[in-house]
Amino acid sequence: MQTELAPEFRDTADGREAEAILRKCVHCGFCTATCPTYQLLGDELDGPRGRIYLIKQVLEGHAPTRSTQLHLDRCLTCRNCESTCPSGVQYGHLVDIGRKIVDEKVPRPALESATRWLLKEALPSPLFGPAMKLGQTVRGLLPAALKAKVPAKQDAGAWPTRTHARKVLMLAGCVQPAMMPNINSATARVLDAAGIETFIAKEAGCCGAVKFHLNDQDGGKAQMRANIDAWWPQVERNEVEAIVMNASGCGVTVREYGHILKDDPAYALKARRISELTRDLSELLPDLVPLLKDRVKAPAGVVAYHPPCTLQHGQKLRGGVEVNLRALGFDVRVAMNEAHLCCGSAGTYSVLQPELAYPLRDRKLGHLNQLQPTTIVSANIGCITHLQSGSATPVKHWVELLDAALRAS
């Protein structure tokens, strides 16, 4: 696709990157068939091809409108289109650029701006933990819409205390320690059982995705730099073999630090090294299976697995969780229909676009419930919370299931 950039974009890093991405697009439309919002709305402008056309227009100098902004807002950034695209178009990078430019040119209504500001400032804030604790205390009194965002209080269990020669860093995340603390401690216990010691750098916080994807890209980059600074001493001394992510949304972001900070002279090389060291927890499973197989007492019943978009499309990691959990004795099954489609969580999307997020959730649960599972598992806290809000079946992180099976043996 040929694009003639407007003068204001010709000499900018965003303009050059967007032009290179657009050049790959042949406008074939394969992506449209796998786009969740197009599936729901049937509007070409609410699919990747239409959004690419809108971004192209803006880069060529056409003034964006509120309608342009809304079509870009409705994108889940699930990146399913990237998995489908035969030309390798990096749509996720392009839509970040497009949203940034459009938001600079199109003012938002006051309430919408305030909501987005509150989300990007509150979720990564140290005050989120106390606020969530208060919400859990009065959870039974909350209105249904808010109650869906506040999971029941969870016991984290004990953090392992043994030392091991093999060591990894792990990002605790911004909301996960408050909402579902057992995910992090279960990760540490499973790795401990396999002879791997887990460290959390206290100075590391949000991965930067919340602010970055709400168009506070400078704020997101600041959080990325802070995490790099927190991890760098152990990385530089080669004390850890990996930086482990048990939230695939964080994982896809940290894996892109090298790209996002490529033009930062102080951080480009460090960011690239951090991205190279980053591993989703599922990538460790092949090494863990032979070490844990004789110690796992897998429960009876079907486990329905929802692979998050950030794992299967963002990080291009497919099949690892279900294959390795089956090797450990679990009856893990993936939905027979639309396993590739987003559940509608997508970070803050379920808050900002509930009229699309909840139909996608119910559609996903419909396919998962056909498996008649005793448990639903996923690999990202957003997906877990979103699915649980519409299901009476327990929804957990797969590592919690493995941790419980190890402790039951």
HELIX and SHEET records of a PDB file:
HELIX    1   1 PRO A    7  ARG A   10  1                                   4    
HELIX    2   2 ALA A   13  LYS A   24  1                                  12    
HELIX    3   3 PHE A   30  THR A   34  5                                   5    
HELIX    4   4 PRO A   36  LEU A   41  1                                   6    
HELIX    5   5 GLU A   44  ASP A   46  5                                   3    
HELIX    6   6 PRO A   48  LEU A   59  1                                  12    
HELIX    7   7 ARG A   66  ASP A   73  1                                   8    
HELIX    8   8 ASN A   80  THR A   84  1                                   5    
HELIX    9   9 TYR A   91  LYS A  105  1                                  15    
HELIX   10  10 ALA A  110  ALA A  122  1                                  13    
HELIX   11  11 PHE A  128  THR A  137  1                                  10    
HELIX   12  12 ARG A  139  LEU A  141  5                                   3    
HELIX   13  13 ALA A  144  LYS A  147  1                                   4    
HELIX   14  14 GLN A  176  MET A  179  1                                   4    
HELIX   15  15 ASN A  182  ALA A  193  1                                  12    
HELIX   16  16 ALA A  209  HIS A  213  1                                   5    
HELIX   17  17 GLN A  217  GLU A  236  1                                  20    
HELIX   18  18 SER A  248  VAL A  254  1                                   7    
HELIX   19  19 TYR A  257  ILE A  260  1                                   4    
HELIX   20  20 ALA A  268  LEU A  277  1                                  10    
HELIX   21  21 LEU A  281  LEU A  284  5                                   4    
HELIX   22  22 LEU A  285  LEU A  292  1                                   8    
HELIX   23  23 LYS A  293  ARG A  295  5                                   3    
HELIX   24  24 CYS A  309  CYS A  309  1                                   1    
HELIX   25  25 THR A  310  GLY A  314  3                                   5    
HELIX   26  26 GLY A  320  ALA A  327  1                                   8    
HELIX   27  27 TYR A  349  LEU A  352  1                                   4    
HELIX   28  28 PRO A  354  ASN A  369  1                                  16    
HELIX   29  29 ILE A  381  GLN A  388  1                                   8    
HELIX   30  30 TRP A  398  ALA A  408  1                                  11    
SHEET    1   A 4 ILE A 196  PHE A 199  0                                        
SHEET    2   A 4 ARG A 166  MET A 170  1                                        
SHEET    3   A 4 ILE A 243  MET A 245  1                                        
SHEET    4   A 4 THR A 278  ASP A 280  1                                        
SHEET    1   B 4 ASP A 331  VAL A 334  0                                        
SHEET    2   B 4 VAL A 302  TYR A 305  1                                        
SHEET    3   B 4 THR A 375  SER A 378  1                                        
SHEET    4   B 4 VAL A 395  HIS A 397  1                                        
END                                                                             
